[in-house]
Amino acid sequence: MDLYEPASYEEALVSPNANEWIATMKDEMSFMARNQVLELVDLLPGCKTISNKWVLKIKRKADGSIDKYKPLSWRNAIPKEKV
């Protein structure tokens, strides 16, 4: 079976390998929380959210078999106000 890399989170959820993608995205979110890369908080009134995009890749071994599912989370930067 030739596996493809989903182009979006929504595509990953309906892919034949949805369970693997979901598990690996949860692992990535846990890793970021443990390392204080991000903190999920309630959105305050009048504030905007930071957009996020998952880039989903399949890492392969030299023989072509799957090594791991690799999710990368990309967020738009928040511009800092000049002081």
Backbone as JSON Lines, residues from 0, in Angstrom:
{"i":0,"aa":"M","n":[0.84,-1.18,0.0],"ca":[0.0,0.0,0.0],"c":[0.88,1.24,0.0]}
{"i":1,"aa":"D","n":[0.66,2.14,-0.94],"ca":[1.44,3.36,-1.02],"c":[0.74,4.43,-0.19]}
{"i":2,"aa":"L","n":[1.37,4.87,0.89],"ca":[0.78,5.84,1.78],"c":[1.08,7.25,1.29]}
{"i":3,"aa":"Y","n":[0.11,8.12,1.47],"ca":[0.32,9.52,1.1],"c":[0.38,10.37,2.36]}
{"i":4,"aa":"E","n":[0.88,11.56,2.19],"ca":[0.97,12.51,3.3],"c":[-0.2,13.48,3.18]}
{"i":5,"aa":"P","n":[-1.07,13.51,4.18],"ca":[-2.23,14.4,4.13],"c":[-1.81,15.86,4.01]}
{"i":6,"aa":"A","n":[-2.59,16.63,3.28],"ca":[-2.28,18.05,3.08],"c":[-2.84,18.92,4.2]}
{"i":7,"aa":"S","n":[-3.7,18.37,5.04],"ca":[-4.3,19.16,6.12],"c":[-4.69,18.26,7.28]}
{"i":8,"aa":"Y","n":[-5.01,18.89,8.38],"ca":[-5.48,18.18,9.58],"c":[-6.75,17.41,9.24]}
{"i":9,"aa":"E","n":[-7.66,18.07,8.54],"ca":[-8.94,17.44,8.17],"c":[-8.71,16.2,7.31]}
{"i":10,"aa":"E","n":[-7.78,16.29,6.38],"ca":[-7.45,15.16,5.51],"c":[-6.87,14.0,6.33]}
{"i":11,"aa":"A","n":[-6.05,14.33,7.32],"ca":[-5.45,13.3,8.17],"c":[-6.51,12.54,8.95]}
{"i":12,"aa":"L","n":[-7.55,13.25,9.4],"ca":[-8.61,12.62,10.19],"c":[-9.42,11.59,9.42]}
{"i":13,"aa":"V","n":[-9.48,11.73,8.1],"ca":[-10.26,10.78,7.29],"c":[-9.37,9.84,6.48]}
{"i":14,"aa":"S","n":[-8.07,9.92,6.69],"ca":[-7.15,9.07,5.95],"c":[-7.18,7.65,6.52]}
{"i":15,"aa":"P","n":[-6.71,6.67,5.75],"ca":[-6.65,5.29,6.25],"c":[-5.76,5.14,7.49]}
{"i":16,"aa":"N","n":[-4.84,6.07,7.68],"ca":[-3.92,6.02,8.82],"c":[-4.26,7.09,9.86]}
{"i":17,"aa":"A","n":[-5.54,7.4,10.0],"ca":[-5.98,8.47,10.91],"c":[-5.51,8.22,12.33]}
{"i":18,"aa":"N","n":[-5.58,6.98,12.81],"ca":[-5.17,6.69,14.18],"c":[-3.71,7.03,14.42]}
{"i":19,"aa":"E","n":[-2.84,6.72,13.46],"ca":[-1.41,7.03,13.6],"c":[-1.19,8.54,13.61]}
{"i":20,"aa":"W","n":[-1.87,9.26,12.71],"ca":[-1.7,10.71,12.65],"c":[-2.2,11.37,13.93]}
{"i":21,"aa":"I","n":[-3.35,10.95,14.43],"ca":[-3.91,11.53,15.65],"c":[-2.96,11.29,16.83]}
{"i":22,"aa":"A","n":[-2.48,10.06,16.97],"ca":[-1.57,9.73,18.07],"c":[-0.29,10.56,18.01]}
{"i":23,"aa":"T","n":[0.27,10.7,16.83],"ca":[1.53,11.42,16.71],"c":[1.34,12.93,16.89]}
{"i":24,"aa":"M","n":[0.17,13.48,16.5],"ca":[-0.11,14.9,16.76],"c":[-0.29,15.14,18.26]}
{"i":25,"aa":"K","n":[-0.97,14.21,18.95],"ca":[-1.12,14.32,20.4],"c":[0.24,14.27,21.09]}
{"i":26,"aa":"D","n":[1.11,13.38,20.63],"ca":[2.47,13.3,21.18],"c":[3.22,14.61,20.99]}
{"i":27,"aa":"E","n":[3.09,15.2,19.82],"ca":[3.77,16.47,19.52],"c":[3.25,17.59,20.42]}
{"i":28,"aa":"M","n":[1.94,17.65,20.62],"ca":[1.36,18.67,21.5],"c":[1.84,18.47,22.95]}
{"i":29,"aa":"S","n":[1.91,17.22,23.4],"ca":[2.4,16.92,24.75],"c":[3.86,17.34,24.89]}
{"i":30,"aa":"F","n":[4.67,17.04,23.87],"ca":[6.08,17.42,23.87],"c":[6.23,18.93,24.0]}
{"i":31,"aa":"M","n":[5.44,19.69,23.22],"ca":[5.53,21.15,23.25],"c":[5.1,21.7,24.62]}
{"i":32,"aa":"A","n":[4.07,21.08,25.22],"ca":[3.62,21.53,26.54],"c":[4.67,21.23,27.61]}
{"i":33,"aa":"R","n":[5.26,20.03,27.56],"ca":[6.29,19.65,28.54],"c":[7.5,20.56,28.46]}
{"i":34,"aa":"N","n":[7.85,20.98,27.27],"ca":[9.03,21.82,27.07],"c":[8.69,23.31,27.07]}
{"i":35,"aa":"Q","n":[7.49,23.62,27.48],"ca":[7.02,25.0,27.59],"c":[7.17,25.79,26.29]}
{"i":36,"aa":"V","n":[6.96,25.11,25.18],"ca":[6.99,25.77,23.88],"c":[5.66,26.5,23.66]}
{"i":37,"aa":"L","n":[4.59,25.94,24.22],"ca":[3.3,26.58,24.11],"c":[2.48,26.27,25.34]}
{"i":38,"aa":"E","n":[1.49,27.1,25.56],"ca":[0.57,26.88,26.66],"c":[-0.82,27.19,26.12]}
{"i":39,"aa":"L","n":[-1.74,26.24,26.25],"ca":[-3.11,26.44,25.8],"c":[-3.86,27.18,26.9]}
{"i":40,"aa":"V","n":[-4.49,28.28,26.53],"ca":[-5.24,29.09,27.48],"c":[-6.59,29.46,26.87]}
{"i":41,"aa":"D","n":[-7.51,29.9,27.72],"ca":[-8.8,30.39,27.23],"c":[-8.56,31.72,26.52]}
{"i":42,"aa":"L","n":[-9.29,31.91,25.43],"ca":[-9.17,33.15,24.66],"c":[-9.91,34.27,25.37]}
{"i":43,"aa":"L","n":[-9.21,35.36,25.61],"ca":[-9.82,36.51,26.27],"c":[-10.69,37.27,25.28]}
{"i":44,"aa":"P","n":[-11.75,37.91,25.76],"ca":[-12.6,38.7,24.87],"c":[-11.79,39.76,24.14]}
{"i":45,"aa":"G","n":[-12.04,39.9,22.85],"ca":[-11.37,40.9,22.05],"c":[-10.01,40.47,21.5]}
{"i":46,"aa":"C","n":[-9.53,39.31,21.9],"ca":[-8.24,38.82,21.41],"c":[-8.43,37.93,20.2]}
{"i":47,"aa":"K","n":[-7.4,37.85,19.38],"ca":[-7.43,37.0,18.2],"c":[-6.61,35.74,18.45]}
{"i":48,"aa":"T","n":[-7.0,34.67,17.79],"ca":[-6.24,33.42,17.92],"c":[-5.02,33.46,17.01]}
{"i":49,"aa":"I","n":[-4.06,32.6,17.32],"ca":[-2.89,32.42,16.46],"c":[-3.21,31.25,15.54]}
{"i":50,"aa":"S","n":[-3.07,31.46,14.25],"ca":[-3.38,30.37,13.32],"c":[-2.31,29.28,13.42]}
{"i":51,"aa":"N","n":[-2.72,28.07,13.11],"ca":[-1.84,26.91,13.22],"c":[-2.06,26.01,12.01]}
{"i":52,"aa":"K","n":[-1.01,25.44,11.51],"ca":[-1.12,24.49,10.4],"c":[-0.23,23.31,10.7]}
{"i":53,"aa":"W","n":[-0.78,22.12,10.52],"ca":[0.02,20.89,10.67],"c":[0.61,20.54,9.31]}
{"i":54,"aa":"V","n":[1.9,20.28,9.28],"ca":[2.57,19.75,8.1],"c":[2.88,18.29,8.45]}
{"i":55,"aa":"L","n":[2.27,17.36,7.73],"ca":[2.34,15.95,8.08],"c":[3.23,15.2,7.09]}
{"i":56,"aa":"K","n":[4.26,14.58,7.61],"ca":[5.24,13.87,6.78],"c":[5.39,12.44,7.25]}
{"i":57,"aa":"I","n":[5.7,11.56,6.33],"ca":[6.03,10.17,6.66],"c":[7.53,10.02,6.45]}
{"i":58,"aa":"K","n":[8.23,9.71,7.52],"ca":[9.68,9.47,7.42],"c":[9.88,8.0,7.1]}
{"i":59,"aa":"R","n":[10.73,7.73,6.13],"ca":[10.96,6.35,5.68],"c":[12.39,5.91,5.93]}
{"i":60,"aa":"K","n":[12.53,4.61,6.11],"ca":[13.86,4.0,6.24],"c":[14.47,3.86,4.85]}
{"i":61,"aa":"A","n":[15.71,3.48,4.78],"ca":[16.4,3.33,3.5],"c":[15.72,2.31,2.59]}
{"i":62,"aa":"D","n":[15.08,1.3,3.19],"ca":[14.42,0.28,2.37],"c":[13.01,0.68,1.93]}
{"i":63,"aa":"G","n":[12.57,1.91,2.31],"ca":[11.26,2.4,1.9],"c":[10.15,2.14,2.91]}
{"i":64,"aa":"S","n":[10.41,1.35,3.92],"ca":[9.38,1.1,4.93],"c":[9.23,2.33,5.84]}
{"i":65,"aa":"I","n":[8.1,2.41,6.52],"ca":[7.82,3.57,7.37],"c":[8.65,3.52,8.63]}
{"i":66,"aa":"D","n":[9.35,4.62,8.88],"ca":[10.11,4.77,10.12],"c":[9.21,5.39,11.18]}
{"i":67,"aa":"K","n":[8.55,6.52,10.82],"ca":[7.63,7.16,11.74],"c":[6.77,8.19,11.01]}
{"i":68,"aa":"Y","n":[5.66,8.53,11.66],"ca":[4.81,9.61,11.19],"c":[5.28,10.86,11.9]}
{"i":69,"aa":"K","n":[5.52,11.94,11.16],"ca":[6.12,13.13,11.75],"c":[5.21,14.34,11.51]}
{"i":70,"aa":"P","n":[4.57,14.84,12.58],"ca":[3.79,16.07,12.43],"c":[4.63,17.28,12.81]}
{"i":71,"aa":"L","n":[4.54,18.31,12.03],"ca":[5.22,19.57,12.34],"c":[4.14,20.63,12.49]}
{"i":72,"aa":"S","n":[4.17,21.37,13.57],"ca":[3.17,22.4,13.81],"c":[3.76,23.76,13.48]}
{"i":73,"aa":"W","n":[3.08,24.48,12.6],"ca":[3.54,25.81,12.2],"c":[2.52,26.83,12.66]}
{"i":74,"aa":"R","n":[2.98,27.88,13.33],"ca":[2.11,28.95,13.79],"c":[2.59,30.28,13.21]}
{"i":75,"aa":"N","n":[1.63,31.14,12.96],"ca":[1.99,32.48,12.54],"c":[2.54,33.25,13.74]}
{"i":76,"aa":"A","n":[3.54,34.04,13.51],"ca":[4.18,34.8,14.59],"c":[3.27,35.96,15.02]}
{"i":77,"aa":"I","n":[3.39,36.31,16.27],"ca":[2.65,37.47,16.8],"c":[3.6,38.65,16.74]}
{"i":78,"aa":"P","n":[3.24,39.7,15.99],"ca":[4.13,40.85,15.95],"c":[4.2,41.54,17.3]}
{"i":79,"aa":"K","n":[5.43,41.88,17.71],"ca":[5.62,42.58,18.99],"c":[5.46,44.09,18.74]}
{"i":80,"aa":"E","n":[4.81,44.72,19.68],"ca":[4.66,46.17,19.58],"c":[5.98,46.83,19.97]}
{"i":81,"aa":"K","n":[6.31,47.9,19.27],"ca":[7.52,48.63,19.6],"c":[7.29,49.43,20.86]}
{"i":82,"aa":"V","n":[8.29,49.43,21.73],"ca":[8.15,50.14,23.02],"c":[8.65,51.55,22.87]}
